[in-house]
Structures are given as structure tokens and as C-alpha cells.
């Protein structure tokens, strides 16, 4: 089969053996597939012809995925298309998906992972609300009065951008007195661009001191779990500091909620997902470009990528 991986530009990907997309390409190639890589920046729509500049991929165990023979090809020429552009989910991220939604036939659209409609319409920060009993208390709004009410109710909250990733823009806010409330208002005002863009306020989950559990799902089935520990003295996983990972059993998360996640993924045709759990609550849901697969393989001593194809 011919597999196309649409990612950020090749030179901006993490080093080989650290990047999940490159690891998936290696695994797909090892399974006997012809693999190709394309930057989302190269996608072009002319009339009803949707093309991209693609590179053939070969595996090199001592280096990284080797790309060669660039040529412009129709996206309809591939048996599977894996859209793995990193968030934030903005017009840069959404435009190629909208072009594919416009130009590709329904039969070809079914070969895109994850599905176009789910990537365009589901928000990762609010998906947990669709899983019964799994979501922490949260408010999504740009209205200061509503955010202030929720913050005072919770007394301590986590602030998140609605389209963020890798803990960027995440902050912890206090609401117990006027000074904390004023500082929180300034933080919300900045992140919401003067209360014009919705942001997320979420209850603070004290279990974060014990880390969060990342569970990888493929075709609705769990394949592995690890626990990520925040740096000492911090409440979040810092994207600029390599997190300590330890083995974790999937049984550590509530079975009924895990089953609900699996059902949701199957119903929505979501092929790849990574879900982060703090205690018995989902802190984040990753369907745009789920990562950490390479690090999980190292900790667990398992070839997880081969389970993806």
C-alpha cells in the first residue's frame, strides 16, 4: 500500500528516534508499505485537482528517515493519508483539511487518519465532556463575568488556551482574594486577547503531584500506558524539559471510563489518539497529532509502532 504522511516541514520535525511521525513512517515501511512524506505547506488545489510535493521515504536505522525523489502527486493516488500536522489548530492547520474536504471524493476521504470532519469540528480541550464522568469541571468562555464566577467557585483553576498543545499557555490561577482575582483577570485577559477568544478554565486536580497517565489508543483499543511526572515544584508537564516517564498499567484508569473512551473513538472513526489522565479525570485528549510514542517504547521496551498498522 502507498501511505502518505502529511506533517510539518521535514526540517522542523524532531530528531529521528524522537519524533512520533517519523517512527510511524518507519513502522509502516517495515510492514511492507511504500511511504511518502509531504509538508502541509506544499498542498495545492487547482480546480478539483488536489496535489502535494511528496518525498519517498526509506528507513535508515543509524540516522533518520531518508527522503528523496520529490515530485508532485495527486492525493487521490494514496491508499492511506495520515494527517499529522502539529497544533495549534488554526487556519494554518485547518486549511489543508478543508481543501481535502472540498476536492477529494468521499471514498478517498475515508482513507484519511484521523477523519477530516473530526479534526475540523472536535476540540481537544472539550472532548472529555463527551465521555460520561471523565471530564473535570470546566468552563469554556470569553466572558469575564462567567469566568470570574467559575474561578471564585473553584478557588483554584487551571487556565488553558482552547487550541493549545504541549502545555503551552497553561497556567494555574488563584481566586481566593482580590489580589489573586486581579492577577487571574490579567492572565485571562492576555490569553483571551482581551476577552475576544474563548479560553478554558478547569478545576485544579491535586493528583497531578503524582503525574499524569498517557494512554495510547489505536483503532479504539489501548496499546500502552506510561506515567509522566512534572518537574519538581511544577504542576504541569513542561514541553521544554524532558519528562520522567515510568511504567503504568492501563488498569490504573477507571475501567468504565476507559471503555467509554474506546466506544467514542470507534464511533467517530478516530484511528490514533492519546489521552492524558490525572486521577480518574481526563486532563487532555490528543487526536490532532498524538505523540510520545517513541519515549513510551523506550520505557516499556516494546515495539508499539508496529501495532499502528
BELQUIZI-V998285 format. One record per run of one state. SS is the DSSP state (H for helix, E for strand, L for the rest). FROM is the first residue (numbers start at 1). LEN is the number of residues. Records with the same first field share a line. If there is no record, write none. Layout:
SS->FROM-LEN, FROM-LEN
This chain:
L->1-1, 8-2, 13-7, 31-3, 43-1, 47-2, 59-7, 78-2, 85-6, 104-2, 110-2, 114-2, 122-5, 131-4, 136-2, 142-2, 155-1, 162-9, 175-3, 192-7, 204-2, 211-1, 219-2, 230-14, 248-2, 253-2, 268-4, 279-2, 287-6, 301-4, 309-1
E->2-6, 34-6, 44-3, 49-10, 66-9, 80-5, 112-2, 135-1, 138-4, 156-6, 171-4, 199-5, 212-7, 221-9, 244-4, 272-7, 281-6
H->10-3, 20-11, 40-3, 75-3, 91-13, 106-4, 116-6, 127-4, 144-11, 178-14, 206-5, 250-3, 255-13, 293-8, 305-4
